[in-house]
Amino acid sequence: MNKVTVVAIVVILALLGGLIAWSSISNQQPPVDFSEYDTAKLIKGDDKNGGIDDHVRGNTDDPKVIVVEYADLQCPGCAATMPRIHMLFEKYGDRVAFVYRNFPITGHQNARAAAAAAESAGFQGKYWEMVETIYANRAEWISEVGDKRTQVFVDLFKDIAPEGDVDKFRSDMSNPNIEKKVNFDYNIGRNVDKVDATPAFYVNGKVVDIKEAEDANGLADLVENDIKAALKEAGLSTDPVLEVTE
């Protein structure tokens, strides 16, 4: 058997191996039909998203204005924008629902683990606190792997939930329903709302054009402008609940 024949056989076997692996992944994660979902509305938990509702702050009682953010917890831009979005929540949370959906970008090696940690904390009522502390402590976990990475998230959870169940938190990080939720958020963002970068914001289903934003403050200003326009269209007051010092 000459070298050319050997090389050809190796290539064919590699291709077949790749095909088998791709088929296995496809069978484990079948395509989801998103036609029943309105991404501009609050999405309730079901079999496709692991039974986990949208994470929402603010007005959840039939809100007329809904702000959806697709974000990656390893994304520096998302981390920089989060405090300003929190200010908008404080200003308009009585009239606006603020939704946070997972969009872990390929290439951010720890983004999915971070999303799982936030969702796991959410099982104990600490979702938003975990999101904020994960952003605030990015330097501690973005380069870690395996058990060391898990331990960082466990320590962060202990900080925000001193009375929390640490063993449950650790176990829930690998809960298959959390994986479903993260995949669902990502795929509905990519396939329905055509998200291709983070953070991405939608106000009542309309994408916020961030091209003119030079920094996190500028992006938050654009989101606020769209919030005010949507409130006005809905016949609601555009005055903030309180003036927040920025």
matplotlib code that plots the C-alpha trace (Angstrom):
import matplotlib.pyplot as plt

x = [0.0, 1.6, 1.7, -1.0, -3.4, -2.7, -3.3, -6.6, -7.8, -6.9, -8.7, -11.8, -11.9, -11.5, -14.4, -16.5, -15.6, -16.5, -19.8, -20.6, -19.8, -21.9, -24.7, -24.5, -24.6, -27.5, -29.4, -28.8, -29.9, -32.7, -33.8, -36.3, -39.4, -39.5, -42.7, -44.8, -42.7, -42.9, -39.4, -40.8, -43.0, -42.1, -41.4, -42.6, -40.8, -41.7, -40.1, -37.9, -36.2, -35.9, -39.0, -37.2, -39.0, -37.4, -35.5, -37.4, -37.1, -39.6, -43.2, -44.3, -48.0, -48.9, -46.1, -46.6, -42.9, -40.4, -36.7, -34.8, -31.1, -29.1, -25.8, -22.6, -21.3, -17.7, -18.3, -16.5, -19.1, -21.9, -20.2, -19.6, -23.2, -24.9, -24.7, -26.3, -29.1, -29.6, -30.1, -32.7, -34.5, -34.5, -35.9, -38.6, -39.1, -42.6, -43.7, -41.0, -40.1, -36.4, -35.5, -32.1, -31.4, -28.2, -26.1, -22.7, -20.5, -18.5, -14.8, -15.6, -14.5, -16.2, -19.3, -21.5, -20.2, -20.9, -24.4, -24.9, -23.7, -26.2, -29.0, -28.0, -28.2, -31.5, -32.9, -32.3, -33.7, -30.4, -30.2, -29.7, -27.3, -25.2, -25.2, -24.0, -21.2, -20.1, -19.7, -18.0, -15.5, -14.7, -11.0, -11.3, -12.9, -12.4, -9.1, -9.9, -10.9, -12.5, -12.7, -10.9, -13.5, -16.3, -14.8, -14.7, -18.4, -19.1, -17.2, -19.1, -22.4, -21.4, -20.8, -24.2, -26.1, -24.4, -27.5, -27.7, -27.3, -23.8, -24.1, -27.3, -25.7, -22.7, -24.9, -27.4, -24.6, -24.7, -28.5, -29.7, -32.6, -30.1, -28.3, -31.7, -32.3, -29.0, -29.3, -32.8, -32.0, -29.0, -30.8, -33.9, -31.6, -29.6, -32.4, -35.3, -33.8, -30.7, -28.3, -24.7, -22.9, -23.4, -24.9, -27.9, -31.0, -34.6, -37.4, -40.9, -39.2, -37.4, -33.6, -31.7, -29.3, -26.0, -23.9, -23.6, -22.7, -19.1, -19.2, -21.4, -22.9, -23.8, -25.4, -27.5, -28.6, -29.8, -31.7, -33.3, -34.3, -36.1, -37.7, -39.1, -40.4, -42.2, -43.7, -45.0, -46.5, -48.2, -49.6, -47.5, -45.5, -41.8, -40.8, -38.5, -39.6, -36.6, -33.5, -30.6, -27.1, -24.9]
y = [0.0, 3.3, 6.5, 8.2, 5.3, 5.5, 9.2, 8.8, 6.2, 8.5, 11.4, 9.3, 7.9, 11.4, 12.7, 9.8, 10.4, 14.0, 13.1, 10.7, 13.3, 15.9, 13.5, 12.6, 16.3, 16.9, 14.0, 15.2, 18.8, 18.6, 21.8, 23.8, 25.3, 28.9, 29.8, 29.7, 32.3, 36.0, 37.2, 40.7, 39.2, 37.5, 33.9, 31.4, 28.2, 25.0, 21.8, 23.6, 26.0, 23.7, 25.0, 28.3, 31.6, 34.7, 36.5, 39.7, 42.8, 45.6, 45.6, 42.0, 42.6, 42.9, 45.4, 47.7, 48.2, 45.3, 45.7, 42.5, 42.2, 39.4, 39.2, 37.2, 37.2, 37.1, 40.1, 43.2, 45.5, 43.7, 44.1, 47.8, 48.4, 46.5, 49.3, 51.7, 49.3, 48.9, 52.6, 52.5, 49.7, 52.0, 54.9, 53.1, 49.7, 50.5, 50.7, 48.6, 44.9, 44.4, 40.9, 39.3, 36.4, 34.3, 34.7, 33.0, 33.9, 31.1, 31.7, 33.0, 29.7, 30.4, 32.2, 29.1, 28.1, 31.6, 31.5, 28.1, 29.6, 32.5, 30.1, 27.8, 30.8, 31.6, 28.3, 29.8, 33.2, 34.9, 35.2, 39.0, 39.2, 36.4, 38.1, 41.3, 39.6, 37.5, 40.7, 42.5, 39.7, 38.8, 38.8, 35.9, 33.4, 34.2, 32.3, 29.4, 25.9, 22.9, 22.6, 25.9, 27.8, 26.0, 26.9, 30.6, 30.5, 28.7, 31.3, 34.1, 32.4, 32.1, 35.9, 36.8, 33.9, 33.2, 31.1, 29.4, 25.7, 25.4, 21.7, 22.3, 25.3, 23.2, 20.3, 22.6, 24.0, 20.8, 20.5, 19.6, 22.0, 24.9, 23.7, 23.7, 27.3, 28.6, 26.9, 28.1, 31.7, 31.6, 30.0, 32.1, 35.2, 34.0, 32.5, 34.9, 38.2, 37.8, 38.7, 38.6, 40.5, 41.4, 43.3, 43.5, 45.3, 45.2, 47.5, 46.0, 43.9, 46.7, 46.5, 49.4, 50.7, 50.9, 52.1, 55.6, 54.5, 55.2, 53.6, 52.0, 55.3, 56.1, 52.7, 53.1, 56.6, 55.0, 52.3, 55.0, 57.1, 54.0, 53.3, 56.8, 56.6, 53.3, 54.7, 57.7, 55.4, 53.4, 56.6, 56.2, 58.8, 59.2, 60.7, 58.6, 57.3, 59.1, 60.8, 58.4, 59.9, 58.5]
z = [0.0, -1.1, 0.9, -1.3, -0.6, 3.2, 3.2, 1.3, 3.8, 6.8, 5.2, 4.5, 8.1, 9.5, 7.4, 8.5, 12.1, 11.7, 10.1, 12.9, 15.6, 13.8, 13.5, 17.2, 18.2, 15.9, 17.4, 20.9, 20.1, 17.5, 15.7, 17.6, 16.0, 17.1, 15.2, 18.4, 20.2, 20.0, 21.1, 21.8, 24.6, 27.8, 27.2, 29.8, 30.7, 28.7, 27.5, 25.0, 27.4, 30.3, 32.0, 32.9, 32.3, 30.9, 33.5, 34.0, 36.2, 36.4, 35.3, 34.6, 34.8, 31.2, 30.3, 27.3, 26.9, 27.0, 26.7, 25.8, 26.1, 24.6, 26.5, 27.0, 30.6, 29.3, 27.0, 28.3, 26.5, 28.3, 31.6, 31.0, 29.9, 32.8, 35.4, 33.1, 32.2, 35.9, 36.2, 33.4, 35.4, 38.5, 36.4, 34.4, 36.1, 37.1, 33.4, 31.6, 31.7, 31.4, 30.0, 30.0, 27.6, 27.3, 24.2, 24.9, 21.9, 20.3, 21.2, 24.7, 26.4, 29.8, 28.7, 28.9, 32.3, 33.5, 32.1, 33.9, 37.2, 36.9, 36.0, 38.9, 41.3, 39.8, 41.1, 44.6, 43.8, 43.2, 39.4, 39.1, 42.0, 40.4, 37.0, 38.6, 40.6, 37.7, 35.6, 38.5, 39.0, 35.4, 36.0, 38.5, 36.1, 32.4, 32.2, 34.6, 33.6, 35.1, 38.9, 39.5, 37.4, 39.2, 42.5, 41.6, 40.8, 44.0, 46.0, 44.2, 45.0, 48.7, 48.7, 47.4, 49.1, 52.5, 53.5, 50.1, 49.4, 48.0, 47.1, 45.2, 43.4, 42.3, 41.2, 39.3, 37.2, 35.2, 35.2, 31.7, 32.0, 32.4, 29.2, 27.5, 28.7, 27.5, 24.1, 23.7, 24.5, 22.1, 19.3, 19.5, 19.5, 16.5, 14.4, 15.2, 16.2, 14.1, 16.9, 15.8, 18.6, 22.2, 23.9, 21.6, 22.7, 21.4, 22.6, 21.8, 19.2, 17.4, 17.5, 19.0, 16.4, 18.3, 15.4, 16.8, 20.3, 21.1, 24.6, 27.2, 28.2, 24.6, 24.1, 27.3, 26.0, 22.8, 24.7, 26.9, 23.9, 22.5, 25.8, 26.0, 22.4, 23.2, 26.4, 24.5, 21.8, 24.5, 26.1, 29.2, 31.0, 30.0, 33.3, 35.3, 38.7, 40.2, 38.9, 39.2, 39.7, 36.9]

ax = plt.figure().add_subplot(projection="3d")
ax.plot(x, y, z, "-o")
ax.set_aspect("equal")
plt.show()
